[in-house]
Amino acid sequence: MKNIASFNIDNTKLLRGIYVSRKDVIEGGGMITVFDVRMKLPNREPALSLSALHTIEHLANHFLRNHPVWGSKIVYWGPKGCCTGNNLIIEGDLESSDIVPLMHELFTYIAAFDEDIPRANAVDCGNYMLNNLPMAKWEARKFLVEVLNNVQQVENKE
């Protein structure tokens, strides 16, 4: 079998941040970009809890698919199996810097969210009781303050 490029990352050196995992040409000549939104240091800090990660998934999908600029380009948002972050697939040939403002908006939204979790019910979700809004907000705020706010500051200085 072919080796998968995303499994060739040295997780002992990977930091929290937003990385281009791969780019694929799609039918018709377009392109999709797969991002690794890494919220935790792999193997060096506790992973995200499943309940917080599940809540982040619900909130992120709700926010991203309804975004006035990016909504029609969002292909997928979902948790990484190792529970250290999420994968985001967007239509287009993009770089990490292209989506930093979007990720800043998203994690600000999650950190401040104070309503019922969208689609977290028995009809719409296969495990709706596995949610933890307070922890999702805490993790989003941590990523926002410690990672995304610092990326914004670096980009604004250039």
Disulfide bonds with the S-S distance in Angstrom:
none
